[in-house]
């Protein structure tokens, strides 16, 4: 049993134990570690629990702050005015490097001077009990100071805003003295010369810099585009749109592409006539990031060049959504989605074009049903995200997608994710899984939910199998979110736009509607980030009857009308709901959807 005198001997331990944050065994181990601590500055129990026992920093130190009456910074980093951020930046950058190192190492921020006492400095710290804070305060020439608590994740956001991490590869590239500048006279590239030039050039830094910058900017893809005149344009797809990041002048595109292939696994640098797929893995800002590399031969205007285009897809597992509430599902769609994925069997299909977020939604759905008591198998080509708790089949030259699909039934699955129903064989196997007691998730490429039924029918799947194997089909699109810093209220509606979209202005005047404006934070686009809009087709008895009675073809209009009666919204209607919430603009929804 815990000693009755614990409250007197270790208040932190007593508080955390009484609140159920740590158990008795952990507390005893932590107290023992504290008693035997050999570090130069003796650590308190909270520091030991976080460092040695892996407890969440913010959970532990929020309680410490409450116990010792440290105020908590109640302003989120993104809400701090730009002039305040500039003041904080000046305070940090104007100190000697040694002190700046201490500030960064101990995760402390000289936040502001107290409004009531102008000579008192407010210092925000993720650990307000850190014994190095007085030394830092002295170094900052603070006559008086107050320590307040800032959550670790807020500190990390704030420090990234104030002092964005430096791209060391870009810096090295700028400092490099030599450049690749090859202009051979014939069509035969001398591979030895090319290799020597690549090795002594800044191109390796350029490629690595693009990977780093792509991750930090939140890009989904990086494009290397060869151009005539020894130019290579590097573009990044951010919020769905391609933006130019860098133009490499005076360098053979072959040299740039050779470096990309050298930095990738599974690629042959000397092969320039066929498509290649490879991958890259890097640790960036403390996280393992995977990159999928696609190379395609291209036609060029210069016969002496063998052009190739490269697209690198960024697979950042931090972007995986595990919380269903963050998918943007609302109303009827949310209700039927939860109902469908909680059925013991049946199929859930996500449909939409490439890059519409289908995989993100499916993975989020999987995380709701993954459980140690069920066997979850996924067949994807290629695997995009690592899913904890699932067995993800490895597709390669020894086992292709079709072989994996055929073998999966023999592996005792409960829940199956089939990456894409790309042909009749795959669709039949997925439908068979759904019909034989398995919960099955998959994707299709169609414009909306009812047309997915027609697509399966045209693949040769029997109508009664479609009707009774499927629980739900969800069509999805991504639309850009308005930038919160610069979006402006619509004062006067564009009559031509509203008429073209068949919208009545009087129906919208009771809502506060916003439109894009543009500022530095959103790169003057007016939009920052994206969100999903959905159309849900839940398979009710009426929907199933319509499908079973299909003749030569499926009556999509009848399905669409019945779905509307059941409460489903079209993609455009779903988008307009987001407009009414002030999240996006009418123009963006119209551009991203088609009329019914």
N, C-alpha and C positions, 0 to 999 in steps of 0.2 A: 504493500500500500504506500501511497505517496505520503511523505512526512507532513505532519500538521504544521510544521514550522516553515514549509516551503514558501508561503506568501512573504515571509520575512526575509528568507535567504535568497530567493530568486523570483521577483515579482513578474518578470516576463514569462518564465516557465509556468508559474501558477495561473496567470491570466490565460495563456494559450491552452493549457490543460482544461481549465474550467469551461472555456468556450467550445471545447471539443475539436479544436484545430489540430492538436497533437494528442496521441494516446499515451497511456502510462508507460509502456515499454520504450517508446521513442523519447519521452521526457527523461527517463532514467539514463538512457544511452547518451543523450545530449548533455545532461548534467555531469556525467562521468567524463565526456569529452572536454567539457569546460574545465573541470577540475584538473585534467591532465594536459591542458592546452600549453604548448611550448612556443607559441608565436611571440614575437617581440612585444607587440601591444596586445595585452590579454583581450580576447574576444568575448562579447556577451552571448547569451544563449540564442538570441535572434540571429546573430551573425553565423553562429555555428549551425543552426537549423537550416539556414539557406545555403551556406557553402558546403557543409559536409553531408547533410541529409536530403538536399535537393528540394526543399520546400519552396513554394512560390514566393518570391521576394515581396511582392505587393501585399499578399495576404498576411504575411508575418509582420512586416514593418508598418502596415496601417494600424495594427493593434498596438504596436510599440508607440507610435505617434499619439494614439488615443491615451495610452497609459501615462505617458509623460507630458501630455497636454501640448504637444507640438501642433501648431496649426497646419492644415493641409492646403496645398495650392488647389483652389477650386476652379481655376481657369484652364480649359483645354488648350494645348499648344496652338491649334488652328484658329482659336478665338483671340489670340494675343495680337493687338494692333501692330502694323509694320514698323511704326516709329519706336515702339517699345522693344521689338525684336532687334532693331538696329542698335539701340542703347546697350542691350545685353551683349550683342556681338562686340561692340566697341570695348566694353569692360573686360571681356575675355581676351580679345586680340591685342589689347594694349599692355598686357602684363608680360613679364619675362617668360621665356619658354619653359623654364623649370617650374614656375608657378602654374603656367597653363597646363603642363603635364600632370601636376597634382590635381588640378580642377577636373581634368578629364578622367584621371585614374580613379578618383574617389566619387565621381559622378555628382559633382556639386555645381550649382549655377548661381553666380551673383545676380540676383533677379531684379532688384530695384531698391531705391531708397524710400524709407517709410514717409508717407505723406505728412504724418503728424510730427515726425522727428527727422529732419532732413539729413542729419549726420548718422542716422542708423541704417545700416545696410541689411536688406532682407536676403538671406542666403537659402536657396532651395536645395535640399539634399535627399537622395533616395534612402539614405540611412542617417537620420538626424542624430544618432548616437555615435557616429564616427568620430574618433578622438583626434583625427587630423584636421577637422573643421576649424578649430581655433588658429592653427598655423596658417591655414588658407586665408582666414579672415584678416590676420595680421599682415599677410603678404598683400592683401587688397587695400591696406591702409584704412581699414574700417575702425573708427573710434568706438562705435557701438555696433552690435549686430544681433539679428534674431534669426534663428534657424527654423525653417518650415519644412514640412515633408512634401515631396513630390513623388508620385508613382513612377516606378522605373520605366514603364512603357511610355509615359508622358515625357519623362526626361529624354528618352532616346529619340522620340519624335521631335522634341524641341531642339535638341542639339544638332539633329540632322537639318532642321530648318535654318538654324543660325550658322552652323559650320558644315555645309554639305561635304560629304566625304570626297576626297580628291581622287580623281581617276589617274592612278600612278602610271598606267600604260600610255595615256594621252600625253602626260608630262614627259615621259621618256621619249615618246615619238617626236615631240616638239624639240627636245634637246638633241635628238640624233643628228649627226652631221651629214651622214650619207643618205642618199635616196636611190630608189630603183629608177633607172631611166634608160630602158632598153628599147632600141628601135632596129630590130634585125631587118636585113634587106631581103631575106628569102623566107619561104613558108616553113622552113625547118628550124624549130627552136632548138638551140643548143642547151640541152638540159643541164650540163655541168655549169655553164655560165649562169643560167637561170638560178640554179641552186646556190651558187656562190653569192649572187646578188641578193637573193632572198635572205640568206643567212646574215649578211652584213647590213641589211636594211632595217627600216623602222616598221616594216609591214607586219611583223609578228606583234609588235605593240599596237598597231592599228586594229588588228583582228581582236586581240584580247580587250582592247579599250571598247570596242563595239559591243562585246558580250557584257562587259561590266556596265556600260552606259545603258544598254537595253534593259537590263534587270532593274537598275535604279530608276529608270524613267517609266517603268511599268509597261514596256512594250510587249506585244504578243509575238511579233516576228521581226527579224532583221533581214533586209534584202540587200544583196550585193549585185548591182546591175552593171554589166560591162557596156561601155560606150565607145564610139569611134574616137580616134585622136588620143589614144592612151589615157582614157579616163575611166574611173569606176565610181559610180554613185552608190552611197550607202544610205538606205532608207530604213526608217523604223515605223512599224504600224502601232500607233498609239490611239486608244479609244476608237479603233476601227478604221482610222485613216492613216495613209502613208505620209510620213513627214521626212524631209531630207535632213540627214544628220551630218554627213561629211562627203566631200568629193575628193577623191585621190587623183591628182593630176600628174602627168608625166611618168606614169607607171603602167607597164603592160598589164591589162586585166588578167592575163594568164598567171602573172606573178602573184597577184592578190588572191586569185582562186586557188592557186597551188598552196599558199599559206593556210587558207581555210581548210583545205583537204588534209594538209599535214597535221593541223591541230585537232582533226576529227579522227575517230576510230572507225574502222571498216571502210575506208576510202582509198582509192588508188590515185595518186597525184598525176600519174602519166596517162591515165585514161581520160580522154576528152571527147569521146564520140558517143557515150551512152549515159543514161541516167544513173545516179548513185545516191544511196542513202547511208548516212552515218550518224554518229552522235558525239557530243562533247559533254563532259561533266566538270564543273568548277565549284570551288568554295568561294562564295561572294558575300561579304559582310556577315560572315559567320554562318551562312546557310549553304547547303549543297544544292546547286541548281543544275538541271539537266537541259541540254539543247539537242533538238532533233535537226539534222542537217540534210537538205535536199539539194542536189546538183543536177542541172539539166543543160545539155548542149544547146546553143543558140545560133541562129543565123546572124552574121555580121556583114557590114558593108565592106570591110577590109579583108580580102581573101587571105592575106598573110597571117591573120589572127584566127585562133580557134576559141571563140567566145563560149563561156559558160555562165549561167545564172545560178546564184546560190540564194536559198531562203533558209534561215535558221529559226525554227520555232522554239520559243523559250518556255520551258516546263518548270514552273516555280510552284513547288508543293505548298508554299505559304498561301497561294491563291485558292487552294481547295476549300470549298465551303462545306462545313459539317453541320451547320445550324440551318435547318429548313426555313426559319424565319428570315434569313438573309437572302433568299432567292427572289424575293419580290412577289411571291404568290399571294393573291388576295381573293377574298370572297369565295365564290363558287369554285374557282380553280383550286384554291388552297384546300377547301373541304374535300373535294373529290380526289385530289392528289393524295392526301393523307389516308383517305378511305381505301384507295387502290393499292398503295404500297403496304398496307397492313392486312391485305388478304393473304391467306396461306398459299395461294397459287394464282396463276394468271400472268398476263403480260402487260407491262407498262412501256409504251413506245414514245420516244421524244423525236420530233420531226422538225426539220428546218434546214437552211443552207449551211455550208461549211462556215465555221466561225460564229455560229449563233448561240454558242454556250450550251449545246446539248449535253456534252460530256460533263460539264460542271454540275448541271442539274441532276444527271444520273448518279454521279458520285455522291452528291449530297443526299439523294434518296437512299442510296446503298448504306450510307452511314446511319440512317435511321433504323435499318433492319439488321445490320451486322450484329452478331451476338455470338459468344463463345459456343453456344449450343447448336449453331447451324454451320453448315459447310458452304461457304460463299466462293464461287469460282468465276473468274472473268476471262473472256477470250477477246483480246483487242490486238489490232495490228495497225500501228504500233501501240504499245502501252504508253499512255501519257502521264498518268499520275500514280504514284505508289499508294495503294489503299490498305490501311492498317486493318488486319483481321480478315483479309480476303486472300485467296490463293490465285495469283495472276499467272496464267499460262504464258510461257515464253515462246513466241512465234519466231521461227528462223528457217534456214534452208532445209533443216532436217525434219521440221514439223511446221507445215504451213497452216493458214487460217482454216481451210476446209477440213484438214486432218484433225485439227484441234476440236472443231465443232463436232465432228463425228465421234471423237473419243470422250467427249465431256460427259455423256450419259452414263458411261461406265465408271465414273469417278464419284458416284454417290453424292450429287449436289443437292442442296436445299434451295439455294438462291444462285441465279446465273446472270451475269452481264455479258451480252453478246454485243461487241463494239458497234457493229453495223450489219444490217441485213442487206447484203450487197447483191445477192442472187437468190434464185429459187431454192437451191439446196440449203443455204444458210437460213432462209426464212422458214422453210419446212421444219428444220431441226429446232429452231427457236420456238415455233408454234407447238411442236411435239413436246418440248420441255414444259411449256405453259399448260399443256393439256394433261400432262402426267404428274401433276402435283408439285410443280416447281414454280417459284416466283421468279419471273424472267424480265430482265430489263434490256432494251435495245434501242437503236436509232434507225431512222430512215431519212432520205432526202426528198421531201415533198414540200409544196407551198403552204398547205394548211392541214388540219387534222382530218377532215373528211376525205381529202385526196389521198391520204395514207392508206385508207381502206381500199380505194380503187387501185392503188399501186400494188398492194398485196394480191388483190384479185387478179390483176393482169400478170403477176408473176406465176399464177397457176395455183394459188392456195384456195382450197374449197371455201365457199361462203360460210358454211356452218362452222368450220374450224376458226375462221376469222372472228365470227360472231361470239363464239363461246370460249375462245382462248384469251382474248384481249380484255383487260379491265379498263384501260385508259390510254388514250392517245393525246399527247400535249404538243401543240405546235409552238415554237419559240422563236423570238427575234431579240436582238440587242439594239437598244436605242441609246443615244448619248444623253447623259445627265447634264442639266444646266449647271454652269459654274456658280456656286453659292456666293462667290465674292463679287460677281458683276452682273448677275441676271437682273433684268429690269421688268417692271410690271407693264403689261400691255394696256395702253391707254385707249388706243383706237384700233379696232380689228381691221385686218386687211380683207375688204369685202370680196375681192376676186379670189383670194385663197379660201375663204370660208365657203364661197359659192362652189368652187371647184371640189371641195371636200364634202359638199352637201351638208354643211353645218349652218344652223340658224344662229345669228349673232345674239338674238334675244335669249336663247337658251344658255349662253355662256357668260352673260353679263353679271350673273350672281356669283361667279367664281373669280378668285384672284389668279389671273393667268400671267405667266412670265414668258419672256423671249430672250434669246441669246444677245449678248452685248460684246464682251471681249475685254480681257485684261492680261497682265503679264503672267498671272498664275495659271491661266488656261491657254497660254500661247496665242492669245487674241482670237481664239475660236469661239468663245462663249460657252464651251462645253468642257466638262472635266469628269472622266469616268463614264461607265456604261451600266445599264441595268436591263433586266429581261422583261419582256411582255409576253403574255401567254394566251393561247386558246385551248380550252380543255374539252375533249370529247369523251365523256364518261359513258360506258356501255350499259345503258339502262335496258329494260325489257323491250321498250319501243324501238330503240336503236338496233338491238339484236334482230328484231323481227324484220326491219327494213333490209338489213344485210342478208339474212337467210333467204328472203324473197327475191334477191337479185337475179336478173335474167342474163342477158348478153353482157350487160355492164352494171356497175353499182350506181344507184341513184344518189349522187353526191348532194344534190340540192335537197332531197328529202331528208338526208342525214343532217344537213346543215340546219334546216328548219326545225327539226325535232330537237337538236342540241340547243338551239336558241330557246325553245319552249322549256327545256330542262334548266335553263339559267346560264348557259355558256355565253361568253362574250367572244366576238371575233378579235383577231390580233389588233386591228385598228381601234376597236372599242376599248380594248384593254389598254392600249397606248393612251387614248384620250382620258382614261381614268387617272393615269399617271400625270397627265397635263393638269388636270383639276387639282391634283395634290401639290402642284408647283415644282414637280421634279424634272419635267422636260417640256419641250415646246410643241405647239401644233405642227410647225414646219417639220420638225424632226420625225414625228410620228407618221406624217403623210409621206415623207421621203422613204421611211423604212418599212412601210406596209402597202398592200394593195387593197382596193375596194372589194367588198364582198362579191 
